[in-house]
Amino acid sequence: MDNQQPTILIVDDEPANLRVLKQILQQDYRLIFAKSGSEALRLAHSKTPNLILLDIMMPDITGLEVCKQLKADIVTTKIPVIFVTALNDHNDEAQGLELGAVDYITKPVSAAVVKARVATHLSLVQADELKRTRLQVIQRLGHAAEYKDNETGMHVMRMSHYSKVIALAYGFSEQKADDLLHAAPMHDLGKIGIPDSIMLKPGKLTEAEFEIMKTHPTIGANILGEDDSDLITLAKIVALTHHEKWDGTGYPNQLAGEDIPIDGRIVALADVFDALTSVRPYKGAWSIEEAMTFIKAQSGIHFDPDLVVVFEQELDKILAIKDRWKDQ
């Protein structure tokens, strides 16, 4: 048997029903069986299957109660549950879905339906796991970049949340704004490739040193590379474009206006505001009033004028974030 096959827990108090499902699924999956609700809960917790096919009408604990307990347990809460039942009561179906089940299959089962539903929900689990793993990689890369910088993890936290606030106010969907929140910590990833003598220099950089520093957006984009992940692609855009300026005098590609991706324009504003209002080895923290005066003066020069308007409108939310994630 292939140990890499997904594991399915099949729960039914009727041995004949277990045999039918075994016949349908045994070629493609590793199967484990339970003939009662209590046994199902024990096996789900100890074996953590990839999916559970669960009967509703059982003598000791009903399938609805089993599902409720599975979703309340941190170990089993993410395991998808499909009810396999002879019941055709819409109230039971609705109750099961409210408890967290992902689907229903009615008895007598069709082999084609069982195979299709199981494959669909396992593929959704795999897609969620892949997205979660990619997000973890991005977060860890963000932490790696902090080791090379004189900025703090709180800076990354603040500017990422500022970016989400700006994005939502600008009209992003909740999902797109969340993606930007997760991609924004990658903005300075390329600083990993900048020499310590420049990165950690307490004073002003020479012109030659600044030219080297200006390569960090390209380095960050190269590290992230080409990927079919929307999140990593977005992180690459942010890394590459957050130092471009509205008037075309930024770097590395001297993009101007709306040629700069909106995500880069948002992160640029969030990053600069937090840098201005935070203590650095080479400067004190500006007041909010001083920072806002500068940002408004740079509207149409450094920053997208529409985003400056949005930023000012959302300033109370920005300041609440700033207060929540203060530097230690």
KETORGU-49688 format. One record per atom (N, C-alpha, C, O): residue in three letters; y, z, x negated. Coordinates in steps of 0.001 Angstrom, whole numbers, plus 500000, padded with zeros to 6 digits. Example, Ala and Ser with C-alpha at 12.3 -4.5 7.8 and 13.67 -1.06 7.14 Angstrom:
2
ala494310507800486810ala495500507800487700ala496700507800486800ala496681508465485764ser497750507080487150ser498940507140486330ser500030507870487100ser501138508039486591
***
This chain:
328
met498800500000499152met500000500000500000met501242500000499123met501267500652498079asp502286499264499545asp503534499178498798asp504352500434499033asp504802500685500151asn504552501239497970asn505311502479498107asn506782502228498384asn507509503141498773gln507231500965498179gln508622500643498449gln508847500296499923gln509990500103500339gln507789500216500709gln507944499924502128gln508693501063502827gln508462502233502520pro509584500731503761pro510225501793504536pro509178502611505298pro508145502089505719thr509468503896505464thr508567504795506180thr509043504976507616thr510220505240507863ile508119504831508554ile508435505017509969ile507566506153510514ile506347506151510349leu508202507105511154leu507488508173511853leu507334507766513321leu508325507517514007ile506088507701513798ile505801507331515184ile505331508585515915ile504385509247515488val505997508902517015val505731510150517730val505316509840519167val506086509256519931asp504088510237519531asp503606510047520905asp502394510949521099asp501561511071520201asp502289511578522259asp501156512474522488asp499914511719522952asp498851512325523089glu500020510411523199glu498878509608523608glu498347508801522418glu499045507918521920pro497118509091521951pro496567508369520794pro496542506847520996pro496716506098520035ala496331506392522213ala496285504945522453ala497622504292522130ala497662503182521599asn498716504978522448asn500048504427522148asn500298504387520648asn500916503453520138leu499819505396519951leu499954505408518487leu499190504239517876leu499668503603516936arg498000503957518409arg497192502858517868arg497882501509518076arg497860500648517196val498489501338519243val499178500066519524val500319499844518528val500452498758517964leu501135500867518316leu502271500734517403leu501803500588515950leu502423499887515151lys500694501265515628lys500133501103514286lys499721499659514051lys499996499096512991gln499072499065515023gln498619497684514897gln499798496726514690gln499699495766513927ile500902496996515372ile502076496117515286ile502787496245513945ile503270495248513408leu502861497463513393leu503776497728512276leu503107497972510925leu503791497994509902gln501797498155510897gln501163498632509665gln501245497655508495gln501180498071507338gln501386496363508783gln501454495391507681gln502782495448506918gln502845495076505746asp503831495911507582asp505170495834506988asp505772497183506613asp506773497237505898tyr505172498272507089tyr505799499579506885tyr504758500640506550tyr503576500501506867arg505218501686505911arg504392502878505702arg504559503737506944arg505680504089507313leu503450504078507591leu503515504775508868leu503002506202508745leu502004506457508070ile503687507123509398ile503192508488509568ile503266508799511063ile504096508237511779phe502387509701511533phe502220509887512968phe502337511362513346phe501945512256512595ala502889511581514531ala502939512931515102ala502565512839516578ala502980511920517285lys501763513824517034lys501312513822518444lys502056514849519294lys501723515068520459ser503082515484518683ser503866516467519443ser505283516512518881ser505557516066517767gly506171517072519702gly507556517190519255gly507709518122518078gly508486517840517167ser506985519230518074ser507104520194516977ser506595519585515667ser507186519786514606glu505485518834515759glu504957518173514564glu505936517098514084glu506099516891512881ala506573516430515013ala507553515403514650ala508718516017513873ala509161515458512870leu509205517149514328leu510316517808513638leu509911518237512228leu510691518111511284arg508689518741512096arg508216519172510778arg508103517982509820arg508549518058508675leu507509516888510290leu507330515717509430leu508664515037509113leu508872514558507999ala509559514999510093ala510867514380509852ala511606515133508758ala512266514525507916his511495516446508770his512197517255507766his511549517154506396his512246517125505382ser510210517100506352ser509517517109505055ser509372515718504448ser509380515579503225lys509242514696505274lys509008513331504781lys510267512449504806lys510300511403504159thr511301512867505549thr512536512096505732thr512270510588505861thr512644509807504986pro511625510195506958pro511336508766507165pro512627507961507313pro513702508511507552asn512488506649507164asn513649505761507306asn514012505515508770asn515146505152509082leu513041505715509668leu513280505469511095leu512222506223511885leu511116506448511394ile512563506615513117ile511629507342513978ile511496506609515315ile512494506304515968leu510261506334515710leu509952505825517045leu509455507019517859leu508440507625517515leu510160507353518926leu509969508648519574leu509714508504521081leu510528507934521807asp508576509029521533asp508278509089522966asp509147510176523612asp509529511143522954ile509455510011524900ile510270511027525587ile509392512086526243ile509607513282526042met508395511651527036met507596512595527813met506457513163526967met505411512534526804met506681514365526432met505650515051525645met505551516479526136met506541517033526613pro504357517104526030pro504135518403526681pro504868519575526051pro505325520458526777asp504999519620524740asp505567520841524146asp507093520779524074asp507783521665524579ile507599519746523454ile509047519542523352ile509315518093523734ile508682517194523181thr510204517846524636thr510471516462525034thr511136515693523894thr511729516275522986gly511018514373523970gly511662513543522967gly513166513736522933gly513773513662521865leu513774513982524077leu515223514221524120leu515588515461523312leu516574515460522575glu514786516524523452glu515050517750522694glu514788517537521201glu515523518046520355val513732516777520888val513461516462519480val514652515721518863val515096516043517761cys515155514732519590cys516298513966519086cys517505514874518870cys518195514770517857lys517751515758519822lys518868516695519706lys518748517549518446lys519729517747517729gln517536518057518178gln517338518901517000gln517439518091515705gln517955518582514701leu516944516848515731leu517052515990514542leu518509515752514173leu518876515794512999lys519339515501515183lys520748515192514919lys521542516431514522lys522630516316513957ala521007517614514813ala521690518852514440ala521326519333513037ala521944520259512512asp520317518696512432asp519818519096511106asp520409518165510056asp520263516947510157ile521067518715509061ile521731517894508042ile520740517003507291ile521114515936506805val519474517435507192val518463516654506480val518067515405507266val517782514361506679thr518052515517508590thr517518514427509420thr518565513735510279thr518238512796511004thr519794514172510216thr520801513675511153thr521060512177511055thr521420511546512049lys520881511599509868lys521179510175509693lys519969509260509939lys520099508039509864ile518805509835510228ile517623509003510486ile517763508359511860ile517902509077512850pro517731507028511957pro517851506399513275pro516617506677514140pro515482506632513666val516871506963515416val515814507262516377val515813506177517456val516836505903518083ile514650505572517656ile514462504630518766ile513473505256519741ile512353505593519357phe513878505415521001phe512959505930522005phe512003504830522459phe512415503702522732val510729505178522532val509703504275523065val509110504992524271val508380505971524119thr509422504508525464thr509091505284526647thr508794504420527854thr509298503304527985ala507957504964528743ala507675504286530005ala508762504557531025ala508828503890532057leu509616505533530744leu510689505849531674leu511640504669531795leu511967504011530806asn512066504418532990asn513036503346533214asn514213503914533996asn514750503276534902asp514593505109533628asp515681505810534303asp516931505696533449asp516954506141532301his517960505103534010his519180504892533240his519845506194532813his520551506235531806asn519616507261533584asn520184508554533199asn519542509066531921asn520226509574531033asp518202508928531829asp517515509340530600asp517976508487529421asp518174508993528316glu518147507182529670glu518598506278528607glu519984506678528125glu520239506743526922ala520869506942529066ala522227507341528695ala522221508668527948ala522945508840526968gln521394509613528419gln521322510918527763gln520811510783526327gln521324511421525407gly519789509938526157gly519248509730524820gly520273509132523874gly520376509550522721leu521029508161524351leu522059507549523503leu523169508540523180leu523705508536522072glu523515509391524144glu524523510422523888glu524044511417522838glu524843511954522072leu522738511659522806leu522175512592521815leu522101511975520419leu521883512685519438gly522282510659520328gly522312510036519009gly521259508991518759gly521206508436517662ala520403508692519744ala519432507609519567ala520162506279519430ala521250506102519977val519557505343518695val520209504056518457val519705502963519387val520346501920519519asp518536503193520049asp517977502113520866asp516856502667521750asp516410503803521590tyr516417501812522695tyr515289502103523576tyr514325500929523555tyr514754499776523540ile513023501211523553ile511993500196523776ile511123500707524915ile510656501846524874thr510902499887525921thr510117500337527076thr508650499947526944thr508310498894526406lys507800500822527449lys506356500560527502lys506026499811528786lys506698500012529798pro505010498954528772pro504184498576527612pro505004497755526625pro505787496885527008val504803498055525348val505657497447524335val505238496012524041val504070495641524161ser506230495222523654ser505999493870523152ser506052493919521635ser506990494476521064ala505059493342520979ala505024493357519517ala506289492728518934ala506856493248517973ala506728491617519511ala507906490919518992ala509154491788519119ala509983491837518210val509278492467520249val510446493333520465val510435494507519497val511459494823518892val509278495157519345val509175496292518428val509552495878517010val510350496547516353lys508977494779516544lys509267494319515179lys510749493998515002lys511345494349513983ala511338493338515984ala512742492934515877ala513669494145515880ala514593494225515070arg513422495093516795arg514298496270516886arg514189497134515626arg515198497617515111val512980497323515140val512787498118513930val513478497457512739val514181498127511983ala513286496156512569ala513911495446511443ala515432495507511522ala516105495694510508thr515967495351512718thr517421495394512893thr517996496733512473thr518973496782511726his517405497812512941his517982499129512655his517743499558511208his518561500283510642leu516657499132510612leu516467499414509185leu517476498644508337leu517948499154507321ser517807497429508745ser518791496647507989ser520175497280508093ser520948497243507136leu520495497864509256leu521773498556509407leu521840499787508506leu522882500080507919val520725500504508403val520666501667507507val520895501225506060val521648501862505323gln520247500141505662gln520400499644504292gln521833499211504015gln522357499441502925ala522466498582505003ala523856498153504827ala524779499360504674ala525688499345503844asp524549500402505468asp525360501618505355asp525160502280504000asp526117502756503389glu523916502310503532glu523622502924502238glu524281502145501108glu524811502742500170leu524253500814501188leu524889499992500164leu526392500236500129leu526981500356499055lys527011500309501305lys528447500571501356lys528765501944500773lys529733502104500029arg527932502944501122arg528154504296500602arg528017504328499085arg528804504987498405thr527024503624498552thr526815503592497109thr527983502920496395thr528450503399495361arg528451501806496957arg529596501121496347arg530834502013496355arg531595502041495387leu531026502735497442leu532161503645497510leu532044504729496440leu533037505081495803gln530850505253496243gln530659506271495212gln530956505713493824gln531562506397492999val530536504479493560val530818503845492267val532322503742492055val532824504060490977ile533038503299493078ile534492503165492979ile535140504522492724ile536039504638491890gln534685505546493442gln535264506878493252gln535016507395491833gln535892508020491235arg533832507136491302arg533523507601489952arg534311506839488895arg534737507417487895leu534502505552489116leu535354504784488205leu536781505317488228leu537448505383487195gly537237505695489412gly538572506281489520gly538691507561488716gly539702507794488053his537649508399488775his537653509626487976his537637509304486480his538289509985485688ala536900508278486102ala536847507889484683ala538231507494484187ala538616507845483072ala538983506762485015ala540323506333484620ala541245507532484409ala542118507493483542glu541060508596485191glu541916509776485066glu541789510433483689glu542745511037483202tyr540613510317483059tyr540419510933481750tyr541304510286480682tyr541595510895479653lys541724509052480937lys542548508340479959lys544040508456480253lys544865507957479488asp544381509101481335asp545759509061481802asp546378510446481720asp545675511457481709asn547706510478481664asn548375511773481714asn548751512131483152asn549458513109483392glu548271511327484106glu548464511655485505glu547261512456485993glu546206512445485358thr547416513144487110thr546356514038487573thr545558513422488709thr545961512432489320gly544411514040488972gly543621513617490119gly544371513789491423gly544128513060492386met545283514749491460met546082514935492671met547014513745492905met547285513381494049his547504513138491816his548327511929491955his547526510832492657his548021510184493579val546300510635492216val545453509598492801val545179509906494266val545198509006495106met544925511172494573met544679511575495956met545902511312496818met545801510745497906arg547059511731496319arg548285511578497113arg548622510111497354arg548849509699498492met548655509325496282met549100507939496449met548106507130497297met548498506178497970ser546837507504497264ser545847506834498107ser546110507118499583ser546035506219500420his546417508371499892his546714508727501283his548076508176501718his548244507776502870tyr549041508155500805tyr550315507492501135tyr550036506038501530tyr550589505528502504ser549180505394500762ser548878503980501010ser548299503790502405ser548648502836503099lys547410504699502819lys546834504585504163lys547898504755505238lys547918504010506218val548778505730505060val549849505955506039val550729504712506173val551044504283507283ile551121504138505034ile551961502939505055ile551216501790505733ile551779501071506559ala549950501629505374ala549154500518505918ala549036500608507439ala549206499609508137leu548744501806507950leu548628501978509396leu549949501670510098leu549970500995511127ala551045502170509536ala552358501941510142ala552749500469510074ala553489499975510923tyr552249499778509063tyr552557498349508907tyr551758497495509886tyr552115496350510164gly550655498076510413gly549864497344511394gly548412497140511038gly547696496438511752phe547952497744509934phe546547497648509578phe545701498344510645phe546150499298511282ser544467497853510832ser543495498586511645ser543073499851510898ser543293499979509693glu542466500779511631glu541994502016511002glu541000501716509880glu541043502344508822gln540098500745510117gln539097500394509112gln539744499803507865gln539399500179506745lys540681498878508057lys541357498264506901lys542172499291506124lys542217499258504894ala542815500205506848ala543591501247506175ala542676502184505395ala543029502630504303asp541501502485505951asp540531503319505230asp540032502611503975asp539855503237502929asp539809501311504084asp539380500553502907asp540431500640501805asp540094500791500631leu541695500545502182leu542761500642501173leu542810502049500580leu543026502212499379leu542611503056501413leu542541504435500926leu541494504569499825leu541730505233498816his540337503937500021his539245504053499056his539440503141497840his538938503440496757ala540162502036498013ala540383501105496903ala541542501541496010ala541540501261494812ala542529502224496585ala543737502577495840ala543482503376494563ala544205503178493587pro542483504275494519pro542252505002493263pro541906504109492073pro541936504566490930met541581502847492329met541256501915491253met542493501268490630met542360500458489712his543685501606491105his544867500861490673his545073500893489160his545518499906488574asp544755502013488531asp544967502130487085asp543665502156486290asp543635502659485167leu542600501623486861leu541310501612486170leu541416500981484788leu540752501433483855gly542239499943484638gly542343499230483365gly542883500056482228gly542783499648481071lys543459501215482525lys543961502077481446lys542829502588480557lys543067503074479451ile541598502472481051ile540445502794480210ile540477501961478933ile540048502430477878gly540978500737479017gly540993499831477868gly542232499903477007gly542362499129476058ile543159500817477310ile544393500961476518ile544188502048475461ile543659503114475776pro544599501797474209pro544392502791473140pro545032504140473465pro546085504205474100asp544376505214473018asp544902506560473251asp546283506744472641asp547110507479473182ser546535506090471527ser547834506244470867ser548976505804471771ser550101506285471636ile548689504896472686ile549688504448473664ile549595505274474938ile550609505745475453met548378505449475447met548198506156476711met548720507596476645met549310508088477607leu548504508257475525leu548830509677475428leu550134509938474688leu550447511090474387lys550891508910474394lys552157509073473684lys553150509820474576lys553401509385475699pro553719510926474109pro554613511710474963pro555987511069475165pro556639511313476180gly556429510255474212gly557758509656474303gly557720508252474867gly556694507784475361lys558860507593474783lys558993506234475311lys558193505258474456lys558160505384473232leu557559504301475088leu556793503293474360leu557723502279473697leu558791501961474221thr557302501779472539thr558033500675471918thr557786499407472743thr556916499380473614glu558550498377472460glu558367497120473188glu556964496564472978glu556339496063473914ala556474496657471749ala555129496152471451ala554067496976472178ala553095496430472700glu554261498291472205glu553312499161472896glu553322498881474403glu552276498887475052phe554511498639474946phe554593498369476378phe553907497050476737phe553331496926477818glu553964496081475849glu553269494810476091glu551757495045476181glu551067494416476983ile551263495948475356ile549836496291475431ile549546497030476744ile548550496750477411met550413497965477103met550242498698478352met550205497751479554met549478497990480518lys550976496701479489lys551067495754480603lys549777494952480809lys549662494205481781thr548820495100479912thr547539494395480089thr546577495176480988thr545522494661481358his546936496415481341his545949497231482064his545601496692483454his544464496888483883pro546502496025484188pro546047495458485463pro544960494395485289pro543996494352486054thr545121493552484289thr544118492515484032thr542806493128483569thr541732492677483966ile542890494159482727ile541678494838482274ile540940495443483464ile539719495322483567gly541678496093484360gly541059496694485539gly540372495659486410gly539255495873486881ala541048494530486623ala540457493459487435ala539195492918486780ala538214492621487462asn539220492788485444asn538036492288484735asn536867493269484816asn535713492853484913ile537160494560484778ile536098495563484898ile535429495459486267ile534204495523486368leu536226495300487312leu535679495216488665leu534978493891488907leu534021493824489678gly535448492832488251gly534739491557488234gly534643490896489595gly535385491219490522glu533704489957489690glu533457489234490940glu532326489932491692glu531276490227491120asp532553490193492978asp531540490898493751asp531665490491495210asp532757490170495680asp530536490505495932asp530583490142497344asp530953491329498233asp531002491196499456ser531211492478497629ser531632493656498376ser533117493550498703ser533943493359497810asp533452493675499984asp534860493640500390asp535648494766499728asp536806494579499353leu535024495935499583leu535722497080499021leu536033496874497539leu537143497166497093ile535069496376496782ile535312496142495357ile536295494995495164ile537120495037494251thr536219493971496010thr537197492885495952thr538604493412496209thr539553493019495531leu538735494307497194leu540037494899497487leu540524495748496314leu541702495701495961ala539624496523495711ala539996497328494549ala540496496439493408ala541442496794492705lys539862495295493233lys540293494360492193lys541702493843492475lys542528493757491567ile541972493499493727ile543311493023494109ile544357494093493819ile545422493802493275val544047495321494183val544974496433493962val545222496638492464val546364496783492028ala544140496647491687ala544280496843490243ala545149495756489614ala545968496034488738leu544964494532490063leu545645493401489435leu547101493269489852leu547918492769489079thr547442493707491060thr548765493350491600thr549713494511491843thr550821494286492331his549331495741491527his550200496862491894his551427496998491005his552296497823491289his551523496207489931his552740496207489106his553562494935489273his554532494717488546glu553172494093490232glu554028492952490558glu555243493453491342glu555171494477492021lys556363492721491244lys557583493122491947lys558023492018492912lys557785490832492684trp558661492443493976trp559077491521495028trp559911490357494489trp559804489232494978asp560748490635493471asp561628489580492947asp560979488735491851asp561629487866491270gly559700488988491565gly558989488153490602gly559098488597489158gly558668487871488261thr559663489772488907thr559837490234487522thr558748491215487090thr558842491806486014gly557729491393487906gly556661492329487556gly555621491696486646gly555844490631486070tyr554492492363486527tyr553417491872485658tyr552075492163486314tyr551986493042487172pro551024491434485921pro550921490512484777pro551243489047485108pro551367488231484195asn551381488700486393asn551463487275486760asn552791486860487370asn552925485733487845gln553785487761487365gln555128487449487873gln555078486860489283gln555819485931489602leu554204487405490115leu554165486992491518leu555427487507492211leu556021488496491783ala555827486824493287ala557042487216494008ala556792487209495503ala555963486451496007gly557527488073496211gly557509488074497665gly556117488191498238gly555299488985497774glu555859487381499263glu554577487460499960glu553440486809499188glu552301486815499654asp553725486248498015asp552635485810497132asp551890487008496563asp550746486880496125ile552531488172496568ile551854489405496162ile551030489881497364ile551591490061498445pro549738490087497212pro548935490568498351pro549521491846498942pro550006492710498211ile549475491960500244ile550075493104500923ile549501494427500423ile550215495428500357asp548218494438500071asp547591495677499579asp548239496125498271asp548484497315498071gly548518495169497379gly549192495484496129gly550609495960496349gly551077496859495650arg551301495369497314arg552672495784497623arg552713497213498149arg553601497991497801ile551731497551499000ile551683498912499550ile551398499931498451ile552082500949498354val550392499661497626val550021500604496567val551151500755495560val551366501851495043ala551875499686495271ala553013499761494346ala554025500792494828ala554491501619494045leu554363500745496103leu555348501671496662leu554830503104496650leu555545504028496266ala553576503280497074ala552987504621497091ala552905505208495683ala553179506391495480asp552530504387494729asp552361504829493337asp553695505250492736asp553788506304492106val554730504432492925val556035504722492334val556640505982492955val557184506826492243phe556546506110494277phe557111507309494910phe556470508565494349phe557166509534494045asp555153508560494208asp554512509773493709asp554840510019492246asp555013511166491832ala554927508942491450ala555287509107490045ala556697509693489908ala556932510565489072leu557625509214490726leu559008509709490645leu559100511178491010leu559857511923490388thr558341511605492010thr558474512969492535thr557501513957491897thr557342515076492384ser556851513547490814ser555905514415490106ser556373514652488671ser557073513832488077val555965515792488141val556267516109486747val555380515282485838val554185515144486100arg555941514736484785arg555196514028483753arg555606514604482396arg556667515221482292pro554789514415481355pro555171514945480043pro556531514439479558pro557200515101478765tyr556931513269480038tyr558173512650479571tyr559320512772480573tyr560406512253480316lys559106513454481723lys560159513555482732lys559892514705483693lys558752515139483861gly560951515188484316gly560799516142485391gly560583515427486708gly560681514203486789ala560288516203487737ala560101515623489068ala561448515354489716ala562322516221489726trp561617514160490254trp562821513848491014trp562742514533492376trp561654514817492879ser563903514793492963ser563929515289494339ser563549514152495281ser563599512978494915ile563170514522496492ile562829513507497496ile564044512608497744ile563906511390497862glu565226513210497823glu566449512432498068glu566696511424496946glu567036510271497213glu566529511851495699glu566724510945494563glu565709509803494598glu566052508645494357ala564458510145494900ala563410509123494933ala563678508114496049ala563525506910495846met564076508597497224met564342507686498342met565565506817498076met565588505651498471thr566566507357497423thr567735506556497059thr567327505417496133thr567779504283496286phe566467505737495170phe565987504707494240phe565166503648494979phe565367502449494785ile564245504099495824ile563366503156496523ile564172502227497430ile563906501026497487lys565152502782498136lys565972501930499006lys566823500961498187lys567069499831498610ala567272501411497011ala568035500519496136ala567165499385495601ala567666498304495290gln565861499638495495gln564930498643494965gln564301497775496064gln563443496940495778ser564722497970497309ser564251497125498411ser564680495685498157ser565864495406497968gly563722494784498155gly564014493382497871gly564071493060496397gly564237491900496020ile563935494068495558ile563907493860494101ile562510494197493596ile561755493313493192his562172495487493623his560822495914493250his559893495874494462his558742495449494365phe560415496327495610phe559543496574496759phe559809495604497907phe560913495087498075asp558751495376498693asp558831494618499938asp559793495348500882asp559549496506501223pro560881494695501311pro561860495377502172pro561253495936503458pro561644497016503899asp560311495226504061asp559682495723505286asp558907497007505038asp558895497904505880leu558262497093503882leu557499498301503559leu558414499480503278leu558063500621503581val559582499223502705val560539500309502468val560981500911503798val561098502130503918val561228500063504798val561594500547506134val560457501395506718val560692502482507245val559238500890506620val558074501621507130val557917502953506409val557660503980507036phe558071502931505098phe557913504144504295phe558903505218504744phe558536506381504908glu560147504823504938glu561161505793505361glu560841506351506745glu561055507534507008gln560330505495507625gln559970505946508975gln558829506955508941gln558764507856509777glu557939506803507980glu556750507662507890glu556922508796506880glu555941509420506477leu558150509062506474leu558378510013505382leu557840511407505694leu557348512086504792asp557922511850506951asp557396513180507287asp555896513264506989asp555427514267506452lys555147512221507333lys553706512203507043lys553460512167505540lys552555512831505033ile554272511386504833ile554149511295503371ile554358512664502741ile553596513075501866leu555391513368503188leu555709514679502599leu554644515717502948leu554392516633502165ala554015515578504123ala552919516496504474ala551739516295503529ala551096517260503117ile551459515049503188ile550395514754502213ile550767515316500843ile549938515919500162lys552006515112500456lys552473515614499152lys552310517128499060lys551939517662498014asp552591517810500163asp552474519266500177asp551002519695500173asp550646520713499580arg550167518919500831arg548753519287500922arg548041519167499579arg547188519996499260trp548376518149498787trp547693517922497518trp548664518111496349trp548981517175495615lys549119519349496209lys550041519649495120lys549289519670493791lys548091519948493742asp550017519370492718asp549425519520491379asp549183520989491097asp549967521856491484gln548066521250490406gln547715522643490094gln548599523191488985gln548450524347488590
***
